[in-house]
Amino acid sequence: MKDHFQEETVASPIPEVAPFVGSLSAQNLVLLSLAVTVLFFIVLSFTRKKSKSRGNDLLLLGPPDSGKTAIMSNLAYDQTLPSHTSLQTNLAQVVLSPTKTLRVIDVPGHPRIRDQFREHLGDAKAIAFVVDSSTISRNASVVAEHLHHVLHAITSLPPTQSTPALLILAHKMDLLKSGASSNSATSVAISRVCTILERELEKRRASQSGGVGMESLGADGEGSEMGGLDCSGPAGGTFKFSEWEGGEVYFAATWVKVGENKDVEKSSGEDGLDGLKEWLNQVSK
């Protein structure tokens, strides 16, 4: 008769593993901490740069009848398409060069829907605020109030978001009686728009510091104060675009041919939107 022996399984002892951190010297711990910190900031910086470079839209903003839709159709289709005051956003793709394409978003200027531009700020590379330079003296307070909304929105962007380049476009310069050359017409249109808007924005800034209601300066029923008009100039100075703390403000003058009513003749190689196109190529680099 065979003897049966019960085999006894003996578990092998599990070797103890010393913690990695515990095996490091104090000097190595310091070096490891520094390496982790540097890596963290590199990743954070890369993430911010990536988020800041994503915008590729041009927002066309401005009051009704300033010429935004005509500008967009000329940029996209090289012709002025029939248009009228719109209550919906228009979009088009504009090819600046074989390697540069922008999406143009024309936001209506009606007071009740003009703030829709805020929905597109996250993807905006540039903003062109279009002003009718031939009528700015008649509706200056309304145009300045609209521009104030835009300046306030730009200065309210979070630090992680790239600030879009801002151009104030003195449009319809062909309707100004300024002299013989297109260069003089450009200077007159830009100077006119800049001077009038600076004066009106200073009125708005002064009214806020003095507690005057904004409704009296053309606002459409809004009672809250808006910022966005701070300047880096001396205390007590007036509002200047050149000193605006929100960033650099560019100016250009433009026109497009609508029918046959045009005082500035189009010479060989000249385009009424040259100033805008040059600026777009500059900010798209």
C-alpha positions as CSV (number, residue, x, y, z in Angstrom):
1,M,0.0,0.0,0.0
2,K,1.3,3.3,-1.1
3,D,1.8,6.0,1.4
4,H,0.2,9.3,0.3
5,F,2.0,12.4,1.3
6,Q,0.3,15.7,1.3
7,E,2.4,18.2,-0.5
8,E,2.7,21.4,1.4
9,T,3.0,24.6,-0.7
10,V,5.1,27.2,0.9
11,A,4.7,30.7,-0.5
12,S,7.9,32.4,-1.4
13,P,8.4,35.5,0.5
14,I,7.7,38.7,-1.5
15,P,10.7,40.9,-1.6
16,E,10.2,44.3,-0.1
17,V,10.5,47.2,-2.6
18,A,11.9,50.3,-1.3
19,P,9.9,53.4,-2.4
20,F,11.6,55.2,-5.3
21,V,11.4,58.6,-3.6
22,G,12.7,57.2,-0.4
23,S,15.8,56.0,-2.2
24,L,16.7,59.4,-3.5
25,S,19.0,61.7,-1.7
26,A,17.9,65.2,-0.7
27,Q,19.8,66.7,-3.6
28,N,18.2,64.4,-6.1
29,L,14.8,65.2,-4.7
30,V,15.4,68.8,-5.3
31,L,16.5,68.2,-8.8
32,L,13.5,66.0,-9.5
33,S,11.1,68.6,-8.2
34,L,12.7,71.3,-10.4
35,A,12.4,69.0,-13.5
36,V,8.7,68.4,-12.8
37,T,8.1,72.1,-12.3
38,V,9.8,73.0,-15.6
39,L,7.9,70.3,-17.5
40,F,4.6,71.6,-16.1
41,F,5.3,75.2,-17.3
42,I,6.4,74.0,-20.7
43,V,3.2,72.0,-21.2
44,L,1.1,75.0,-19.9
45,S,2.9,77.4,-22.2
46,F,2.4,75.1,-25.2
47,T,-1.3,74.8,-24.4
48,R,-1.8,78.5,-24.1
49,K,0.0,79.2,-27.4
50,K,-2.1,76.5,-29.1
51,S,-5.3,78.1,-27.9
52,K,-4.2,81.6,-28.8
53,S,-3.4,80.6,-32.4
54,R,-6.6,78.9,-33.3
55,G,-8.5,82.1,-34.5
56,N,-8.8,82.5,-38.2
57,D,-11.9,84.7,-38.6
58,L,-12.4,88.3,-39.7
59,L,-15.3,90.0,-38.0
60,L,-16.9,92.9,-40.0
61,L,-18.7,95.0,-37.4
62,G,-20.3,98.5,-37.5
63,P,-23.6,100.3,-37.7
64,P,-26.2,99.6,-40.4
65,D,-25.6,101.0,-43.9
66,S,-21.9,101.4,-43.3
67,G,-21.0,99.1,-46.2
68,K,-20.0,95.9,-44.4
69,T,-21.8,93.5,-46.8
70,A,-20.5,95.3,-49.9
71,I,-16.9,94.9,-48.5
72,M,-17.4,91.2,-47.8
73,S,-18.8,90.5,-51.3
74,N,-15.9,92.4,-52.9
75,L,-13.4,90.5,-50.8
76,A,-15.0,87.1,-51.5
77,Y,-16.3,87.5,-55.0
78,D,-14.4,90.5,-56.4
79,Q,-17.7,92.3,-57.1
80,T,-20.4,94.2,-55.3
81,L,-23.5,92.1,-54.9
82,P,-26.9,93.7,-54.4
83,S,-27.5,94.0,-50.6
84,H,-29.8,95.6,-48.1
85,T,-29.9,96.0,-44.3
86,S,-29.6,92.5,-43.0
87,L,-30.9,91.0,-39.7
88,Q,-28.8,87.8,-40.0
89,T,-25.1,87.1,-40.0
90,N,-23.4,86.5,-43.4
91,L,-20.3,84.3,-43.9
92,A,-17.9,83.9,-46.7
93,Q,-14.4,82.5,-47.4
94,V,-11.8,85.0,-48.6
95,V,-8.6,83.8,-50.2
96,L,-5.7,86.2,-49.4
97,S,-3.0,84.1,-51.1
98,P,-2.5,80.5,-52.1
99,T,-1.6,79.7,-48.5
100,K,-3.9,82.2,-46.6
101,T,-7.6,81.9,-46.2
102,L,-9.9,83.8,-43.8
103,R,-13.5,83.3,-42.9
104,V,-15.3,86.6,-43.0
105,I,-18.3,87.1,-40.7
106,D,-20.5,90.1,-41.4
107,V,-22.5,90.8,-38.2
108,P,-25.5,93.0,-38.6
109,G,-25.4,96.4,-36.9
110,H,-28.9,96.6,-35.6
111,P,-28.8,97.4,-31.9
112,R,-30.8,94.4,-30.9
113,I,-28.6,91.8,-32.6
114,R,-25.2,93.5,-33.0
115,D,-23.8,91.9,-29.8
116,Q,-23.9,88.6,-31.6
117,F,-20.3,89.3,-32.5
118,R,-19.4,88.1,-29.0
119,E,-20.3,84.6,-30.0
120,H,-17.5,84.7,-32.6
121,L,-14.8,86.4,-30.6
122,G,-13.2,83.1,-29.6
123,D,-12.2,82.4,-33.2
124,A,-11.5,86.0,-34.3
125,K,-8.1,86.8,-35.6
126,A,-9.1,90.3,-36.6
127,I,-11.9,92.8,-36.3
128,A,-12.7,95.5,-38.8
129,F,-15.1,98.1,-37.5
130,V,-16.6,99.8,-40.5
131,V,-17.7,103.4,-40.4
132,D,-19.4,105.5,-43.1
133,S,-16.9,108.4,-43.3
134,S,-19.4,110.5,-45.3
135,T,-22.1,110.5,-42.6
136,I,-20.1,110.1,-39.3
137,S,-20.7,113.7,-38.3
138,R,-24.5,113.1,-38.3
139,N,-24.6,109.9,-36.3
140,A,-21.4,110.1,-34.3
141,S,-22.8,109.3,-30.9
142,V,-24.6,106.1,-32.2
143,V,-21.4,104.9,-33.9
144,A,-19.3,105.6,-30.9
145,E,-21.7,103.7,-28.6
146,H,-21.5,100.7,-30.9
147,L,-17.7,100.9,-31.0
148,H,-17.6,101.2,-27.2
149,H,-19.3,97.8,-27.0
150,V,-16.6,96.3,-29.1
151,L,-13.8,97.9,-27.1
152,H,-15.3,96.7,-23.9
153,A,-15.7,93.1,-25.2
154,I,-12.0,93.1,-26.3
155,T,-10.7,94.3,-23.0
156,S,-12.9,91.8,-21.2
157,L,-11.3,88.7,-22.9
158,P,-9.7,86.2,-20.6
159,P,-5.8,86.2,-20.4
160,T,-5.7,82.8,-22.1
161,Q,-7.4,84.1,-25.2
162,S,-5.6,85.9,-28.0
163,T,-6.7,89.6,-28.5
164,P,-7.8,90.1,-32.1
165,A,-6.2,92.8,-34.1
166,L,-8.5,95.9,-34.5
167,L,-9.0,98.0,-37.6
168,I,-11.2,101.1,-37.8
169,L,-12.2,101.3,-41.4
170,A,-13.2,104.8,-42.8
171,H,-15.3,103.5,-45.6
172,K,-17.0,105.3,-48.5
173,M,-14.1,107.7,-48.8
174,D,-15.1,108.3,-52.4
175,L,-18.1,110.3,-51.2
176,L,-15.9,112.9,-49.5
177,K,-15.0,116.0,-51.5
178,S,-11.3,116.0,-50.5
179,G,-9.2,117.0,-53.5
180,A,-7.6,115.6,-56.6
181,S,-5.6,112.6,-55.3
182,S,-6.7,109.4,-53.6
183,N,-3.9,109.8,-51.0
184,S,-5.5,113.1,-49.8
185,A,-8.9,111.4,-49.8
186,T,-7.5,108.6,-47.6
187,S,-5.9,111.1,-45.1
188,V,-9.1,113.2,-44.9
189,A,-11.3,110.1,-44.3
190,I,-9.1,108.6,-41.6
191,S,-8.6,112.0,-39.9
192,R,-12.3,112.7,-39.9
193,V,-13.3,109.3,-38.5
194,C,-10.5,109.2,-35.9
195,T,-11.2,112.8,-34.6
196,I,-14.9,112.4,-34.3
197,L,-14.8,109.0,-32.6
198,E,-12.2,110.0,-30.1
199,R,-14.3,113.0,-29.2
200,E,-17.4,110.9,-28.7
201,L,-15.7,108.2,-26.8
202,E,-14.2,110.8,-24.5
203,K,-17.7,112.0,-23.8
204,R,-18.8,108.5,-22.9
205,R,-15.7,108.0,-20.7
206,A,-16.4,111.4,-18.9
207,S,-20.0,110.6,-18.4
208,Q,-19.2,107.3,-16.7
209,S,-16.7,108.9,-14.3
210,G,-19.3,111.6,-13.6
211,G,-22.2,109.2,-13.1
212,V,-24.2,110.4,-16.1
213,G,-26.6,107.8,-17.5
214,M,-25.4,106.2,-20.7
215,E,-28.9,106.3,-22.3
216,S,-28.4,110.1,-22.8
217,L,-25.4,109.4,-25.1
218,G,-27.1,107.0,-27.5
219,A,-27.2,103.7,-25.6
220,D,-30.2,101.6,-26.4
221,G,-31.8,101.0,-23.0
222,E,-28.7,99.8,-21.2
223,G,-28.1,101.1,-17.7
224,S,-24.9,99.4,-16.7
225,E,-21.6,101.0,-17.2
226,M,-19.0,99.6,-19.5
227,G,-15.3,99.7,-19.3
228,G,-12.8,99.4,-22.2
229,L,-11.9,103.1,-22.6
230,D,-8.8,103.2,-20.4
231,C,-5.8,105.0,-21.9
232,S,-2.1,105.1,-20.9
233,G,-1.8,108.8,-21.3
234,P,-1.4,111.4,-18.5
235,A,-4.1,111.7,-15.8
236,G,-6.8,114.0,-17.0
237,G,-6.0,113.5,-20.6
238,T,-8.6,112.8,-23.3
239,F,-9.3,109.5,-25.0
240,K,-6.8,108.7,-27.8
241,F,-6.7,105.6,-29.9
242,S,-2.9,105.7,-29.9
243,E,-3.0,105.4,-26.0
244,W,-5.8,102.8,-25.7
245,E,-4.7,100.1,-23.2
246,G,-6.6,97.4,-25.1
247,G,-4.0,97.2,-27.8
248,E,-2.9,98.8,-31.0
249,V,-5.7,100.3,-33.2
250,Y,-5.1,100.5,-36.9
251,F,-6.9,102.8,-39.4
252,A,-7.5,102.5,-43.2
253,A,-9.8,104.1,-45.7
254,T,-11.7,102.2,-48.4
255,W,-14.4,102.4,-51.0
256,V,-16.2,100.0,-53.3
257,K,-17.9,100.8,-56.6
258,V,-21.7,100.8,-56.3
259,G,-23.3,101.5,-59.6
260,E,-21.7,104.4,-61.3
261,N,-21.7,106.9,-58.4
262,K,-18.0,107.2,-57.6
263,D,-15.9,110.3,-57.2
264,V,-12.6,108.5,-56.9
265,E,-11.6,107.1,-60.2
266,K,-10.1,103.6,-60.2
267,S,-6.7,103.9,-61.8
268,S,-4.6,101.0,-63.2
269,G,-3.6,98.7,-60.3
270,E,-5.6,100.6,-57.7
271,D,-8.3,98.8,-55.6
272,G,-10.7,100.5,-53.2
273,L,-10.0,97.9,-50.6
274,D,-6.2,97.9,-50.9
275,G,-5.8,99.3,-47.4
276,L,-7.9,96.6,-45.9
277,K,-6.2,93.8,-47.9
278,E,-2.7,95.0,-46.9
279,W,-3.7,95.0,-43.2
280,L,-5.2,91.5,-43.5
281,N,-2.0,90.2,-45.0
282,Q,-0.1,91.8,-42.2
283,V,-2.1,90.4,-39.3
284,S,-2.3,86.9,-41.0
285,K,1.4,86.4,-40.9
